[in-house]
Amino acid sequence: MVVNFEQVHNYYERLVFEEVLNRSSAFPAFTAEMLADVACVALNRMPVRYVRHEVDLVFYLTEKERHEIELAMESALIYAFAYVGDWTVKHGAAP
């Protein structure tokens, strides 16, 4: 039996990656490496939800759950941008 796990991914990855890119213009001093670190820090603060197809999860989410995801992502991104920025200032390089 051949099993294809390439479709399996964390639901929040694409959302966080897109949002980091959307917000990157507000942080012109952040390098590409720093933005990747921001994504990692933010994802580590989010719950993990593995899916094969995003529509499978999105279809079953309630409005309350969608709102909770938005709030959690907002909080994680604010923290991540601040953390990476502070770390870089203190240590001269991204974490």
C-alpha positions in Angstrom: 0.0 0.0 0.0 1.3 3.5 -0.9 0.2 6.3 1.4 0.6 9.9 0.3 1.1 12.2 3.3 2.0 15.2 1.2 -1.5 16.6 1.6 -1.3 16.6 5.4 -0.5 20.0 6.8 -1.1 22.3 9.7 -4.2 24.3 8.9 -2.7 27.5 10.4 0.5 27.5 8.3 -1.0 29.1 5.2 -3.0 31.6 7.3 0.0 32.7 9.4 2.4 32.8 6.4 0.0 35.0 4.5 -0.6 37.3 7.4 3.1 37.7 8.1 3.6 38.7 4.5 0.6 41.1 4.7 2.1 42.8 7.8 5.7 42.8 6.7 5.5 46.3 5.1 4.9 47.6 8.6 8.3 46.2 9.6 10.7 47.3 6.9 13.8 46.5 8.9 12.8 42.8 9.2 14.8 40.5 6.8 13.3 37.5 5.1 14.9 35.3 7.8 13.3 37.4 10.6 9.9 37.1 8.9 10.4 33.3 8.8 11.2 33.4 12.5 8.1 35.5 13.1 6.0 32.8 11.4 7.7 30.1 13.5 7.1 31.9 16.8 3.5 32.7 15.9 2.8 29.1 14.8 4.3 27.8 18.0 1.7 29.9 19.9 -1.2 28.5 17.9 -3.0 25.3 18.4 -2.1 22.6 15.9 -4.8 21.3 13.6 -3.7 18.9 10.9 -5.9 18.5 7.8 -5.7 17.1 4.4 -8.0 19.6 2.8 -8.7 23.0 4.4 -12.3 23.0 3.3 -12.9 19.9 5.5 -12.1 22.1 8.6 -13.6 25.4 7.4 -16.9 23.8 6.5 -17.5 22.6 10.0 -16.3 25.6 12.0 -18.9 27.7 13.8 -18.8 31.5 13.6 -17.6 31.5 17.2 -14.7 29.1 16.3 -13.7 31.3 13.3 -13.7 34.3 15.6 -11.5 32.5 18.2 -9.1 31.5 15.4 -8.8 35.2 14.3 -8.2 36.3 17.9 -5.6 33.6 18.5 -3.8 34.4 15.3 -3.8 38.2 16.0 -2.4 37.6 19.5 0.2 35.2 18.2 1.4 37.6 15.5 1.6 40.6 17.7 3.7 38.6 20.1 5.9 37.1 17.4 6.7 40.4 15.7 7.6 41.9 19.1 9.6 38.9 20.2 11.7 38.7 17.0 12.3 42.4 16.9 13.3 42.5 20.6 15.6 39.5 20.2 17.3 41.0 17.2 18.0 44.3 19.1 19.3 42.5 22.1 21.4 39.8 20.3 22.2 41.4 17.0 20.5 38.5 15.1 17.2 36.8 14.8 16.5 33.8 17.1 
